[in-house]
Amino acid sequence: MSSGSFTPIIKIERVISFSDAVFAFAITLMALSIDIPDLPTHLTQSELLDKLYDLYPQFESYVISFAVIAIFWVSYHQVFNHIKGSHITMVYLNLLFLLLITLLSLSTSLVINYGTYQIPYIIYCFIVIMTSSLLATIWWHATRNKRLVDKNLHPFFIKGVLVNLMSIPIVFTISIIISFVNLDIAQYFWLIIAPLNITIKRKYKH
């Protein structure tokens, strides 16, 4: 009996379905992090508006973090739409990636509750950096010698996807540096990812 008989085989469709479920769970967990206060029923309309306005920082952090996870979800499917086969190493890398996605939602609660402090933001950015780097590793593993992708996949496209994935940790690393100067600017610096993504796609278009 070969040693390969003991290696679990998981179909790529199952891997993707499970991952989508974890993404959905992570987003739900983030929404539950928003602390809706118990409001007295005798408030005037202006007082109610003031109370709701107090929730704005939490809502803002939630929207930003939702956008980050959405970027990861899109990038994840960009990667796995081109992966044709499954390998146990890739499955374990994928599970580690999903662990970081759930940690991302947990670190969002820190940012929501302590958004004026630098340390929660650095923790959040560090998890984003690890998550995006791991997704890039999954793509590198799948495309090395084209072991898990279409043999006809253009090398220029393979490189373009890798560069695009690696742009995220670079941007968030710069964001951490900026946070030592101005935390507010740092929290919005990641928006540069959108035009950067467009530029990379144009450059590596084949």
Buried (B, 14 or more C-beta within 10 A) or exposed (E): EEEEEEEEEBEBEEBBEBBEEBBEBBBEBBEEBBEEEEEEEEEEEEEEEEEEEEBEBBEBBBEBBBBBBEBBBEBBBBBBEBBBEBBEEBBEBBEBBBBBBBBBBBBBBBBBBEBEEEEBBBBBBBBBBBBBBBBBBBBBBBBEEBBBBEEEBEEEBBEBBBBBBBBBBBBBBBBBEBBEEEBEEBBEBBEEBEEBBEEBEEEBEE
